[in-house]
């Protein structure tokens, strides 16, 4: 048996996989889950998705090639930046996505 000294130097949550992460001060992991709350909570579906007809009221699993990710569009992905915040008073969640090229923002 080898013992290793480990030190956590920073924590980051990635609200959209492959996009910029947010530094967080702490995280609570649930037993058996092992994930950060809200990590990879969102995905960016390609606009005009007619092939899969995504329905927000009745969502279903879709393959990752239907979404913007490093697998499908690495060049486009590198032009985007995100910021994700959870309001501690009421739990509202805000994801802001903007272009690194012109700083235009889109919140949801």
Secondary structure, DSSP 8 states (H G I E B T S, - for coil): ----------EEE-SBTTS--EEES-----TTT---TTTT-B-EE-TT-TTT---STT-----GGGEESHHHHHHHHTTEEEEEEE-TTT--EEEEEEETTT--EEE-
